[in-house]
Amino acid sequence: MSSSVQWHLKTFHELTATEIYHILRLRSQVFVVEQQSIQQEIDGKDVNATHLIGILSPSSSSSSSSPPSSFEIIAYARLFAPGIIYDKEAAIGRIVVSPSCRGQGLGQALVREAMERCGGLYGFSVDIKIGG
């Protein structure tokens, strides 16, 4: 593949309107339409999360803190500090990979990146649960 994933980590208030739109579009595409989940997708928890977004970018791209002006979010997870979802554990939730990018190990890369970012944010000794 001539492209690679570029990871960005942002609080809710750091996300642009375009990024929020792309995140909600991907989550709705997978959780609401594909998986026919009956839970509320916009659940009020995004404001308290740190958002990990993966975008498809040329392999020669720089490690900028913001996605380029034209981009597609292909992987996403939201991270929570201990005490927000679970009492003592950090949480990783809404783990999603674009259907067009599946079968390439991106899900494993996303979870690995999310766990590393949780460790960096909340301490590597903190336990992590999936859910939230």
N, C-alpha and C positions, 0 to 999 in steps of 0.2 A: 504494500500500500504506500502511495506517495505522500500520504498525509499522516499526521500524528495528532494525538489529543493534547490539548493545552488546558491545564487545570487552573481554575480561579476560585478563590474562597472569599466570600463576602457576607457581611451582615445584611439583614433585610433592608436597612436604610441605605446601604451602599449600592444596592441593586438599582439599575436603571429601569424605567418603565418597559423598555424593549426586552431587557433580560427577564423581568417578571412575566411578561407576556409569553416569551419562549418557554420558560419553565412551566408555567401553567398549561400551555398548549401540549407539551410533551407529557406531563403528568396526566392530563385529561385523555390524551390519545391512548395511553397505556392503561391507566387504572380505571377510567370510566368507560371508554369505548371497547377496548380490547378485552379487559378482564371483567367488565360489567360489575365493578365494585359498587355496592350500595351505600358505601360510607361517604360522608361529606368530604369532597376533595379539598376545598378551601375551608380549613378547619380552625383558623385562628392561631395556629401554632407557628406559622412561618415568621411572624414578627420576632419570636424568641429564638429562632434558629440561626445558625451560620450555614450558608448555602455553598455547596461544592458543585461547581458546574464544569463540565468537560465540553470543549468545543473542538470541532474538526478544524485543523489549521495546517498550512503547509509545513513540511518538516523543517524548513529553514527559518521558521518564525521566531521572533524574539520572545522573551518571557515577560511580556508586558502584564501589568496588573489588571487590565481591562481587555475584554474581547474586542476584536476589530469591529469596524462599523457594520460589516456584513458578515454574519456568522450563523451557525446552526448549533444549538445545544443538542449534543448526542448522548450525554450521560449526566446524571444529576443525583444528589443525595442531600438531605438536610441533617445537620449535626446539632445536638443539644448538649449543653453542659449538665453535669450532675445536678440533680435537684429540680430540673424542669419537667422531664417526663418520668424519670425514676428517681427515687430518693438519693441513692449513692452512686449510681452508674451514669455514665454518659450514654447518649443514644444516637443511633444512626437510623434515619427513616426515609421513606419515599425514595428508595433506591430504584432507579429506573435507567434503562438504556433504550435508545431509539430502536424501534423494530428494524430499521434499515441498516443498523450497525451490529446486529447480533451475530453470534457465532464466530467472533474474532477475539474473544477473551476480554472484551471491554468491561463486562460485568465484574470479573475478578479484579481487573485493574482499578475499577471504581471503588470496590469495597476495600482494597488494599490502600488506596489513596485516602479514603475516608477514615480508615483506622489510623493511618499515620497523622493525618490532620487533627483528629481527636486527641491523639497523644501530644501533639505539639501545642494544642490549645488548652487542654485540661490536665495534662500530666500523663506520662506513660505508665504510671502505676494505677490509674483509674480504670476500672472495668468498663466495658462497653457492651450495651445490649442493642439488638436490632429491633426497631419499632419506634414509631413516633412520627 
